[in-house]
């Protein structure tokens, strides 16, 4: 009897394991399960011969969606494709299941779909839900709402007038009941351009911006509200009459609904301009200069939010940079008019990211034979979000990897990681960077942090993931590959720090701080130290007057072994500097010299 019982237990265990990690061959129109296995037979060969790719298992955290080949997920802004309310998690995604027609050419098979979890992302609906029915649409921008006392959602974006036309309309999509999959959609007049990006204003209304006069030298920007109880649009209000042919727009509304912030990217001057309303969108004042100094030309990737229950408007954006001599110009910057005198503060630049800090490695990697995802820079797509209590501001973004694809023809592309930083002082200073993802030969793109449901220690995030960098959608000679949608709830302090590199895991006999090398240095040097046990590590650099000039690690968790960090004095003058290590009860300071 005991043997029978043991045999049954073993059989049950094996069955459970296979149920969690089984290979399920799915058709092109099938739903991706968490353990999906699929084979893509490539029959589309426009201009290039794309290799056949095989994705064996969906990665951890995959949200079930139809098979998706869409690998471009922005029209210049950060899509708000995730919201979290308690244990309810909703993730939306642009889905293109047709591997013979990448958007945007001629036929538009793209549909925005969403999926729901009612237990914090542990399990999801079996089938994702289509927002547009038989009509093509793009750019999910979702918010939770109540209609007739029922919890549901609204999405704003683009609706294509026909499935065989490039013409689109700014549209609001209203779900009748969360999880039902029955949408009604309402469009602005066709004289307005094709993208309407809204932000929740109050219990009946969403407000958003939309350009008009497409293609003209003086494109105009308008603000329009959609009432999801009466299903009607307000008369659009003119914000700005001249945008320099730009339709990359960004907007947010304060918690009380009285302040509306609207910004856009000037594609001629490479700056960000903005207007603000203090009367709920009835009128706007501006322009407000947002962009950084000219040498840090603003790029079109940006996100904007208001601090909860506050009038403080906040914006994160990437700068243009260059791969052939101007790595110092590629940054993620933060702007708020009340912080740092209205001058942008730095969230990320090359001095904070080891791959870019090593000039030889960086310029060897970008040797004119490699590129990055369409419209990306070394740092791209910032997603900005507050904790619900307004004490912590998070910013997640993409950072280029040294790893590249090995396609047999055409250009090869760099893989991307996702990094994050946080601010405890309204954006005045930012923590050292941490890895959300750090996986060789995996492309993780388009992070979106939920605007709700974050705490002072945890945040909710979704991103796109594939094994093939570069954009098939924009004919970058990248192959067709499955794009997975990932959702995770993460503890910030659990994420590995970017700056601390593990050299050896051998257990040292004691704490020690070594002399930097080279010393003297110009402009980069390495600081090495040992930890006999896992410790919280802080490393700070001071000038000869005792003023703090750089925090290389701030109470970062580090494992046993020999570690190192890099320090750049590129923006400092020649002279003597001091660096201090604190770990456990250990504290030591050493001197170094920068000579230019």
FIFI-600137 format. One line per field, with one value per residue (C-alpha): residue number from 1; x, y, z. Coordinates in nm, 4 decimals. Last residue first. Layout:
i: c(NUM:...);
u: c(X:...);
v: c(Y:...);
w: c(Z:...);
This chain:
i: c(596:595:594:593:592:591:590:589:588:587:586:585:584:583:582:581:580:579:578:577:576:575:574:573:572:571:570:569:568:567:566:565:564:563:562:561:560:559:558:557:556:555:554:553:552:551:550:549:548:547:546:545:544:543:542:541:540:539:538:537:536:535:534:533:532:531:530:529:528:527:526:525:524:523:522:521:520:519:518:517:516:515:514:513:512:511:510:509:508:507:506:505:504:503:502:501:500:499:498:497:496:495:494:493:492:491:490:489:488:487:486:485:484:483:482:481:480:479:478:477:476:475:474:473:472:471:470:469:468:467:466:465:464:463:462:461:460:459:458:457:456:455:454:453:452:451:450:449:448:447:446:445:444:443:442:441:440:439:438:437:436:435:434:433:432:431:430:429:428:427:426:425:424:423:422:421:420:419:418:417:416:415:414:413:412:411:410:409:408:407:406:405:404:403:402:401:400:399:398:397:396:395:394:393:392:391:390:389:388:387:386:385:384:383:382:381:380:379:378:377:376:375:374:373:372:371:370:369:368:367:366:365:364:363:362:361:360:359:358:357:356:355:354:353:352:351:350:349:348:347:346:345:344:343:342:341:340:339:338:337:336:335:334:333:332:331:330:329:328:327:326:325:324:323:322:321:320:319:318:317:316:315:314:313:312:311:310:309:308:307:306:305:304:303:302:301:300:299:298:297:296:295:294:293:292:291:290:289:288:287:286:285:284:283:282:281:280:279:278:277:276:275:274:273:272:271:270:269:268:267:266:265:264:263:262:261:260:259:258:257:256:255:254:253:252:251:250:249:248:247:246:245:244:243:242:241:240:239:238:237:236:235:234:233:232:231:230:229:228:227:226:225:224:223:222:221:220:219:218:217:216:215:214:213:212:211:210:209:208:207:206:205:204:203:202:201:200:199:198:197:196:195:194:193:192:191:190:189:188:187:186:185:184:183:182:181:180:179:178:177:176:175:174:173:172:171:170:169:168:167:166:165:164:163:162:161:160:159:158:157:156:155:154:153:152:151:150:149:148:147:146:145:144:143:142:141:140:139:138:137:136:135:134:133:132:131:130:129:128:127:126:125:124:123:122:121:120:119:118:117:116:115:114:113:112:111:110:109:108:107:106:105:104:103:102:101:100:99:98:97:96:95:94:93:92:91:90:89:88:87:86:85:84:83:82:81:80:79:78:77:76:75:74:73:72:71:70:69:68:67:66:65:64:63:62:61:60:59:58:57:56:55:54:53:52:51:50:49:48:47:46:45:44:43:42:41:40:39:38:37:36:35:34:33:32:31:30:29:28:27:26:25:24:23:22:21:20:19:18:17:16:15:14:13:12:11:10:9:8:7:6:5:4:3:2:1);
u: c(4.3769:4.5084:4.2663:4.4316:4.3126:4.2987:4.1587:3.8846:3.7815:3.4689:3.3796:3.0903:2.8770:3.0094:3.1140:3.3675:3.5024:3.6627:3.8778:3.9672:4.2830:4.2879:4.2035:3.8593:3.5428:3.3014:3.5072:3.5994:3.4489:3.4321:3.4070:3.2958:3.4558:3.3761:3.5644:3.3507:3.0383:2.7182:2.6266:2.3109:2.3374:2.3284:2.4066:2.6678:2.8739:2.7599:2.9435:3.0752:3.0294:3.2141:3.5061:3.7115:3.9518:3.6647:3.4498:3.3525:3.1025:3.0706:2.7930:2.7586:2.5001:2.6707:2.6924:2.9953:3.3749:3.3394:3.6316:3.6948:3.7983:3.7794:3.8379:3.9380:3.8096:3.9088:4.2035:4.3725:4.6577:4.6089:4.5000:4.3742:4.2081:4.3819:4.2041:3.9323:3.9232:3.6778:3.8266:3.9348:3.7974:3.5368:3.5821:3.2942:3.5249:3.5008:3.1360:3.0541:2.8846:2.7476:2.4227:2.2782:2.0917:1.7177:1.5977:1.5913:1.3302:1.0879:0.9235:0.5709:0.6164:0.4409:0.5929:0.4411:0.6169:0.7127:0.7556:1.0123:1.0233:1.3795:1.5437:1.6238:1.5312:1.1959:1.0048:0.7921:1.0896:1.2556:1.5969:1.6794:1.5753:1.5147:1.1984:1.0569:0.8039:0.7638:0.5373:0.6022:0.4563:0.6577:0.7600:0.9315:0.7509:0.4402:0.3088:-0.0567:-0.1265:0.0559:0.1860:0.5436:0.5786:0.9008:0.9294:1.1959:1.3692:1.5881:1.7551:2.1103:2.2541:2.0075:2.0076:1.6492:1.5136:1.8753:1.9457:2.0748:2.2188:1.9456:1.8253:1.8446:1.6117:1.3298:1.0709:1.3176:1.3060:1.3992:1.4119:1.6140:1.5352:1.7085:1.5705:1.8157:1.8460:2.0051:2.2190:2.1424:2.3144:2.2832:2.2312:2.2678:2.3571:2.2096:2.4378:2.2557:2.4489:2.5610:2.7079:2.3650:2.1698:1.9663:1.5857:1.3957:1.2355:1.1778:1.0284:0.9214:0.8876:0.6933:0.3696:0.1543:0.0537:0.4172:0.4911:0.5479:0.7766:0.8451:1.1534:1.1683:1.5394:1.9054:2.1610:1.9199:1.6065:1.4096:1.4182:1.5915:1.9685:2.2493:2.5603:2.8150:2.9113:3.1556:2.9209:3.0640:3.4193:3.2980:3.1434:3.4226:3.6919:3.4879:3.4241:3.1649:2.9089:2.9230:2.9605:2.6433:2.6384:2.9037:2.7277:2.4134:2.1115:1.8670:2.0257:1.8452:1.6793:1.6934:1.3708:1.5549:1.6710:1.3116:1.0067:0.9734:1.0010:1.2363:1.4088:1.6750:1.7649:2.0900:2.2847:2.5007:2.8096:2.8137:2.9010:3.1742:3.0217:2.7172:2.5219:2.3187:1.9558:1.8311:1.5745:1.2805:1.1309:0.8647:0.7126:0.4275:0.3915:0.0324:-0.0183:-0.2579:-0.0404:0.2642:0.1662:0.2949:0.4849:0.6664:0.9210:1.0866:1.1082:1.4664:1.5780:1.9037:2.1668:2.4048:2.1174:2.0685:1.7740:1.4165:1.1159:1.0508:0.6938:0.4899:0.2648:-0.0849:-0.3854:-0.7622:-1.0715:-0.8557:-0.9441:-0.8781:-0.5026:-0.4079:-0.0464:0.1548:0.4681:0.7661:1.0345:1.3387:1.4860:1.4652:1.2952:1.1161:0.9671:0.8542:0.5240:0.3848:0.0447:-0.0075:-0.3640:-0.4339:-0.7805:-0.8613:-0.8036:-0.5442:-0.3529:-0.3878:-0.1155:-0.0076:0.2549:0.2679:0.4771:0.2721:0.5224:0.5233:0.6831:0.4261:0.2491:-0.1006:-0.0667:-0.3402:-0.6601:-0.9619:-1.1542:-1.5352:-1.6144:-1.6408:-1.9458:-2.0066:-2.2612:-2.1004:-1.7553:-1.7257:-1.4352:-1.2336:-1.0341:-0.7126:-0.5695:-0.2228:-0.1679:0.0587:0.2259:0.4482:0.1629:0.1895:-0.1050:-0.3213:-0.4417:-0.2694:-0.4427:-0.4286:-0.6205:-0.8924:-1.0900:-1.4219:-1.6909:-1.5289:-1.2526:-0.9621:-0.8164:-0.5482:-0.5963:-0.3787:-0.5587:-0.3508:-0.4741:-0.4677:-0.7695:-0.9572:-1.1071:-1.3504:-1.2843:-1.3706:-1.5899:-1.5481:-1.7769:-1.6126:-1.7286:-1.4416:-1.6110:-1.3151:-1.3984:-1.7514:-1.8759:-1.5238:-1.4883:-1.2505:-1.1703:-1.0444:-0.8048:-0.8599:-0.6486:-0.5578:-0.3029:-0.5791:-0.6505:-0.8220:-1.0400:-1.0603:-0.7792:-0.8420:-0.5629:-0.5208:-0.7367:-0.8341:-1.1118:-1.1622:-1.4330:-1.5779:-1.9569:-2.1520:-2.3168:-1.9698:-1.6657:-1.3157:-0.9658:-0.7179:-0.5563:-0.3345:-0.2936:-0.1342:-0.3024:-0.6289:-0.7559:-1.1300:-1.2741:-1.3357:-1.1343:-1.0651:-0.9898:-0.9762:-0.6992:-0.7988:-0.7344:-0.7765:-0.4692:-0.2991:-0.0399:-0.0579:-0.1870:-0.4769:-0.7532:-0.5468:-0.6774:-0.5757:-0.5867:-0.5916:-0.5058:-0.5361:-0.2863:-0.3727:-0.3197:-0.2806:-0.0888:0.2546:0.2562:0.2424:0.4026:0.2105:0.3111:0.3754:0.0150:-0.0502:-0.0097:-0.1020:-0.0503:-0.0695:-0.2749:-0.2099:-0.4696:-0.3861:-0.6495:-0.5021:-0.5222:-0.5711:-0.2886:-0.2731:-0.0674:-0.0493:0.0336:0.2352:0.5561:0.5668:0.7159:0.4588:0.5518:0.5391:0.7463:0.8058:0.4669:0.5007:0.2457:0.0905:-0.2259:-0.1805:-0.1225:0.0968:0.4536:0.6082:0.8763:0.9806:0.7780:0.9475:1.0858:1.0883:1.2049:1.3229:1.3275:1.5745:1.4529:1.5508:1.5356:1.3448:1.0066:1.0350:0.7256:0.6884:0.8627:0.7457:0.7359:0.7588:0.5884:0.6292:0.4160:0.4616:0.2843:0.0213:0.0322:-0.3129:-0.3421:-0.3639:-0.0269:-0.0939:0.0327:0.2651:0.2456:0.5668:0.5144:0.6737:0.4076:0.1893:0.5021:0.5906:0.2394:0.2315:0.5705:0.4487:0.1215:0.3055:0.5461:0.2585:0.0798:0.3968:0.4470:0.0870:0.1241:0.4517:0.2837:0.0000);
v: c(6.6402:6.4986:6.3453:6.2281:5.9698:5.9548:5.6736:5.6511:5.3552:5.2442:4.8959:4.8394:4.6904:4.8365:5.2019:5.2896:5.6434:5.8085:6.1193:6.3632:6.5587:6.7861:6.8312:6.9684:6.7530:6.6704:6.3822:6.2608:5.9164:5.6486:5.2739:5.0234:4.7018:4.3905:4.1039:3.8532:3.8123:3.9666:4.3330:4.5201:4.8901:5.1516:5.4212:5.3227:5.5528:5.8759:6.1671:6.5169:6.5469:6.8516:6.7939:7.0842:6.8394:6.6921:6.4043:6.0653:5.8332:5.4545:5.2945:4.9167:4.7096:4.3819:4.0135:3.8737:3.8874:4.1895:4.3090:4.6382:4.7716:5.1276:5.1737:5.4964:5.7137:6.0647:6.0799:5.8971:5.9395:5.6633:5.3854:5.2220:5.3034:5.1910:4.9035:4.9084:4.6050:4.3987:4.0758:3.7204:3.7186:3.4597:3.3731:3.5174:3.7096:4.0228:4.1188:4.4594:4.7309:5.0122:4.8624:4.7564:4.4235:4.4529:4.3442:4.7036:4.8027:4.5230:4.4133:4.3421:4.1878:4.1825:4.0599:4.0767:3.8480:3.9514:3.6577:3.6993:3.8108:3.8930:4.2359:4.3971:4.7344:4.7074:4.9269:4.6411:4.4048:4.6331:4.5633:4.3098:3.9442:3.7246:3.8987:4.0921:4.3733:4.5419:4.5653:4.7194:4.7370:4.9040:4.8157:4.9937:5.3292:5.1714:5.1381:5.0586:5.3352:5.4994:5.1545:5.1500:5.0961:4.9556:4.9627:4.7014:4.3855:4.2169:3.8975:3.8056:3.8657:3.9235:4.2141:4.3107:4.5468:4.6434:4.9176:5.2717:5.4780:5.6843:6.0150:6.3711:6.6711:6.4503:6.5075:6.4334:6.0539:5.9782:5.6382:5.4720:5.1922:4.9994:4.7864:4.6062:4.6349:4.4167:4.5887:4.5452:4.3881:4.5419:4.3463:3.9733:3.6734:3.8185:3.7940:4.0168:4.2408:4.2318:4.5572:4.6391:4.9637:5.1085:5.1284:5.3193:5.3022:5.6144:5.5918:5.8787:5.7946:5.9727:6.0454:5.7998:5.6074:5.5677:5.7927:5.7074:5.7951:5.5685:5.6635:5.5346:5.5585:5.5577:5.4560:5.6151:5.4562:5.5661:5.2112:4.9675:5.0032:4.9988:4.8056:4.8221:5.1860:5.0803:5.1134:4.8281:4.9577:5.3012:5.1635:4.9237:5.1880:5.4555:5.2406:5.4628:5.3480:4.9855:5.0866:5.3027:5.5974:5.8066:5.7507:5.9293:5.8447:6.0312:6.3718:6.6818:6.9270:7.2991:7.4474:7.6056:7.2648:7.1496:7.3788:7.3744:6.9936:6.8198:6.4821:6.3771:6.0418:6.0918:6.0613:6.3716:6.2240:5.9499:6.2221:6.0812:5.8500:5.6975:6.0168:6.1870:6.2773:6.3263:6.1143:6.2440:6.2504:6.5044:6.6133:6.8481:6.9525:7.0630:6.8032:6.5324:6.2672:6.4167:6.5015:6.2885:6.3206:6.0698:6.1155:5.9670:6.2281:6.3374:6.6513:6.8086:6.7889:7.0428:7.2907:7.3024:7.1018:7.1094:7.2143:7.5710:7.6633:7.8095:7.8977:7.9361:7.7116:7.7560:7.5569:7.2542:7.2142:7.5735:7.5728:7.4798:7.4223:7.4598:7.2749:7.2713:7.0047:7.0764:6.9241:7.2521:7.0973:6.7963:7.0014:6.7389:6.8067:6.8969:6.9262:6.9639:6.9853:7.1247:7.1307:6.7603:6.7298:6.4536:6.6521:6.5753:6.4472:6.4994:6.4052:6.4631:6.3372:6.4837:6.7414:6.9410:7.2480:7.2830:7.6085:7.7008:7.5819:7.4814:7.5153:7.3747:7.0859:7.0961:6.8199:6.4591:6.2463:5.9011:6.0311:5.8395:5.8134:6.1908:6.2563:6.5741:6.7486:6.9522:7.0750:7.1086:7.2801:7.1809:7.4886:7.3553:7.1381:6.7611:6.6953:7.0004:6.8822:6.7412:6.5622:6.6077:6.4376:6.4519:6.1647:6.2311:6.0873:6.0059:6.2628:6.3581:6.0298:6.0915:6.0765:6.0190:6.0866:5.9824:6.0086:6.3784:6.5999:6.6924:6.3423:6.4408:6.2759:5.9097:5.7010:5.3317:5.0791:4.7697:4.4221:4.2120:4.1173:4.1286:4.4700:4.5590:4.7686:4.8499:5.2021:5.2819:5.6514:5.7508:5.9766:5.8917:5.7102:5.7168:5.4538:5.2629:4.8957:4.8143:5.1209:5.4398:5.3162:5.3842:5.5439:5.5887:5.5997:5.3139:5.3095:5.0503:4.8721:4.8595:4.8757:5.1457:5.2710:5.3217:5.3054:5.3759:5.2233:5.3800:5.2543:5.3993:5.1269:5.2531:5.0931:5.0149:4.7918:4.7342:4.3836:4.4192:4.7114:4.6365:4.2635:4.0612:3.8210:3.4590:3.2363:3.5263:3.5639:3.4009:3.5169:3.8801:4.0384:3.8011:3.9356:3.9254:4.0864:4.0854:4.3500:4.3721:4.6507:4.5213:4.5409:4.3763:4.7014:4.6449:4.9079:4.9066:5.0116:4.7448:4.4079:4.2020:3.8416:3.7471:3.8205:3.8062:4.1786:4.2680:4.6086:4.5347:4.6074:4.4935:4.5053:4.4040:4.3667:4.2720:4.6275:4.8519:4.8131:4.9784:4.8944:5.0128:5.3760:5.4091:5.6105:5.8721:5.8926:5.6849:5.3830:5.0034:4.8625:4.4859:4.3565:3.9837:3.8728:3.5331:3.6032:3.7220:3.5448:3.7603:3.6325:3.6682:3.4085:3.3751:3.1913:2.8717:2.7419:3.0395:2.9174:3.1575:3.1255:3.3653:3.6718:3.6942:4.0632:4.3075:4.1842:3.8165:3.6952:3.3163:3.2508:2.9405:3.0373:2.7504:2.7823:2.6848:2.8547:2.7835:3.0922:3.0416:3.2281:3.2268:3.0844:3.2752:3.1604:2.8075:2.6801:2.3940:2.3395:2.2511:2.1683:2.3464:2.3947:2.0977:1.8864:1.9649:1.8906:1.5565:1.4635:1.5475:1.3538:1.0485:1.0648:1.0881:0.7955:0.5840:0.6687:0.5668:0.2426:0.1721:0.2376:0.0000);
w: c(-1.7480:-1.4206:-1.1690:-0.8484:-0.5970:-0.2174:-0.0038:0.2592:0.4751:0.6597:0.7850:1.0257:0.7484:0.4240:0.3873:0.1176:0.0800:-0.2224:-0.2053:-0.4810:-0.5661:-0.8689:-1.2337:-1.2993:-1.3123:-1.5935:-1.7318:-1.3840:-1.4394:-1.1713:-1.2206:-0.9595:-0.8439:-0.6469:-0.4831:-0.2978:-0.0855:-0.2223:-0.2631:-0.1526:-0.2334:0.0448:-0.2095:-0.4652:-0.6889:-0.5216:-0.6863:-0.6085:-0.2309:-0.1008:0.1345:-0.0019:-0.1681:-0.3690:-0.2457:-0.3935:-0.2270:-0.2079:-0.0009:0.0305:0.2150:0.2875:0.2024:0.3787:0.3466:0.1129:-0.1006:-0.2810:-0.6233:-0.7559:-1.1292:-1.3052:-1.5888:-1.7089:-1.6961:-1.4082:-1.1585:-1.0532:-1.2883:-1.0861:-0.7551:-0.4398:-0.2722:-0.0078:0.2187:0.4211:0.5511:0.4737:0.1192:0.0084:-0.3600:-0.5595:-0.7917:-1.0074:-0.9458:-1.0907:-0.8854:-1.1039:-1.2278:-0.8935:-0.8856:-0.8115:-0.4669:-0.3357:-0.5962:-0.5110:-0.8340:-0.9600:-1.3026:-1.6385:-1.9655:-2.3148:-2.5632:-2.9161:-3.1520:-3.4261:-3.7866:-3.8786:-3.8611:-4.1947:-4.0462:-4.2253:-3.9792:-3.8451:-3.8508:-3.5983:-3.4527:-3.1843:-3.2144:-2.9107:-2.7992:-2.5056:-2.4668:-2.1268:-1.8211:-1.4803:-1.1310:-0.8540:-0.4999:-0.2079:-0.1673:-0.3170:-0.6731:-0.7495:-1.0006:-1.2924:-1.3873:-1.5158:-1.8910:-2.0335:-2.4132:-2.4882:-2.3697:-2.6320:-2.5138:-2.6201:-2.2744:-1.9946:-1.7508:-1.6826:-1.4174:-1.3589:-1.1068:-1.1524:-0.8686:-0.7020:-0.8399:-0.7139:-0.7482:-0.8795:-0.6058:-0.3226:-0.2859:-0.6474:-0.8123:-1.0865:-1.3298:-1.6070:-1.8912:-2.1184:-2.4969:-2.7659:-3.0257:-3.3926:-3.6918:-4.0349:-4.3565:-4.4059:-4.1886:-3.8728:-3.5716:-3.3223:-3.0894:-2.7277:-2.5885:-2.4431:-2.4992:-2.2154:-2.2053:-1.9387:-1.5943:-1.3836:-1.0351:-0.8066:-0.4375:-0.1617:-0.3499:-0.1506:-0.4639:-0.5659:-0.8584:-1.2242:-1.5154:-1.8123:-2.0145:-2.3744:-2.4625:-2.3553:-2.6233:-2.8766:-3.0197:-3.3289:-3.4806:-3.2457:-3.2390:-3.4962:-3.5892:-3.8710:-3.8075:-3.5320:-3.2377:-3.0303:-3.0659:-2.9631:-2.6459:-2.5535:-2.5978:-2.4181:-2.1120:-1.9457:-2.2012:-2.0870:-1.7217:-1.7044:-1.4617:-1.6383:-1.9739:-1.8604:-1.6493:-1.4246:-1.4807:-1.3566:-1.5957:-1.5136:-1.3740:-1.0821:-0.9661:-0.9113:-0.9248:-1.3049:-1.3224:-1.5623:-1.5564:-1.8053:-1.9589:-2.1415:-2.4676:-2.5007:-2.3299:-2.5952:-2.8449:-3.0674:-3.3227:-3.1557:-3.1102:-2.8418:-2.8971:-2.5474:-2.3657:-2.1673:-1.8189:-1.7258:-1.3960:-1.3119:-0.9492:-0.8863:-0.6156:-0.5027:-0.6686:-0.8470:-1.2023:-1.4889:-1.8199:-2.0419:-2.3203:-2.6312:-2.9111:-2.8575:-2.6808:-2.7995:-2.5245:-2.6826:-2.7034:-2.3265:-2.2007:-2.3260:-2.1206:-2.2338:-2.1422:-2.4249:-2.2616:-2.1251:-2.1874:-2.1794:-2.0755:-1.9967:-1.6301:-1.5298:-1.4633:-1.8202:-1.9142:-2.2338:-2.3387:-2.5702:-2.6004:-2.8135:-3.1267:-3.3265:-3.6309:-3.4831:-3.2012:-2.9504:-2.7814:-2.4411:-2.2744:-1.9002:-1.7725:-1.4267:-1.2753:-1.2694:-0.8939:-0.9394:-1.2032:-1.5737:-1.8061:-2.1664:-2.4231:-2.7996:-3.0895:-3.3768:-3.4899:-3.8115:-3.6517:-3.3729:-3.4564:-3.3318:-2.9715:-2.7283:-2.9311:-2.7477:-2.9066:-2.8696:-2.6221:-2.7274:-2.6489:-2.5031:-2.2468:-1.9579:-2.1196:-2.1563:-2.3920:-2.3563:-2.6264:-2.6204:-2.9485:-3.1022:-3.4354:-3.7242:-3.8680:-4.1457:-4.2672:-4.2843:-4.0572:-3.9879:-3.6501:-3.3446:-3.0540:-2.6798:-2.4037:-2.1431:-1.9917:-1.8287:-1.6059:-1.2708:-1.3166:-1.5446:-1.6724:-1.9336:-2.3113:-2.6159:-2.9442:-3.2458:-3.6070:-3.6790:-3.6493:-3.9678:-3.9458:-3.6731:-3.3340:-3.2989:-3.0683:-2.9995:-2.8336:-2.6932:-2.5919:-2.4550:-2.1283:-1.8876:-1.7474:-1.8510:-2.1435:-2.2674:-2.4028:-2.6925:-2.7467:-3.0925:-3.2794:-3.6439:-3.8993:-4.2669:-4.3732:-4.5471:-4.6106:-4.2812:-4.3134:-4.1096:-3.8878:-3.5189:-3.3172:-2.9444:-2.6330:-2.4052:-2.1457:-1.8775:-1.6738:-1.3252:-1.3234:-1.1380:-1.4538:-1.6013:-1.3736:-1.5073:-1.5177:-1.7613:-2.0823:-2.3565:-2.6161:-2.9403:-3.2417:-3.4227:-3.7021:-3.7239:-3.6943:-3.3222:-3.1912:-2.8258:-2.8566:-2.5344:-2.4337:-2.3879:-2.0870:-1.8466:-1.6299:-1.3326:-1.0798:-1.1976:-0.8780:-0.8264:-1.0527:-1.3699:-1.6863:-2.0524:-2.3214:-2.6989:-2.9401:-3.2946:-3.5821:-3.9154:-4.1028:-4.4779:-4.6785:-4.5069:-4.1334:-4.0039:-4.0690:-4.3188:-4.3847:-4.0225:-3.9319:-3.5574:-3.5027:-3.1447:-2.9837:-2.6112:-2.3020:-1.9438:-1.6653:-1.3073:-1.0354:-0.6982:-0.5651:-0.8666:-1.1182:-1.4595:-1.7660:-2.1284:-2.0665:-2.3880:-2.3557:-2.6294:-2.9759:-3.1595:-2.9574:-2.9644:-3.2501:-3.2578:-3.3765:-3.4419:-3.1827:-3.1235:-2.9291:-2.5718:-2.2407:-2.0122:-1.9869:-1.6405:-1.6967:-2.0608:-2.3270:-2.4332:-2.7619:-2.9921:-3.3332:-3.6009:-3.9801:-4.1360:-4.3261:-4.6909:-4.7687:-4.9914:-4.8711:-4.7808:-4.5990:-4.5865:-4.2584:-4.0811:-3.7148:-3.4689:-3.1342:-2.7727:-2.5104:-2.1414:-2.0085:-2.2746:-2.6031:-2.7629:-3.1126:-3.4406:-3.5719:-3.4586:-3.1297:-3.0446:-2.6713:-2.4950:-2.1281:-1.8385:-1.5705:-1.6678:-1.6978:-1.3390:-1.2182:-1.3971:-1.2506:-0.8999:-0.9385:-1.0708:-0.7779:-0.5311:-0.6997:-0.6836:-0.3169:-0.2376:-0.4306:-0.2492:0.0880:0.0000);
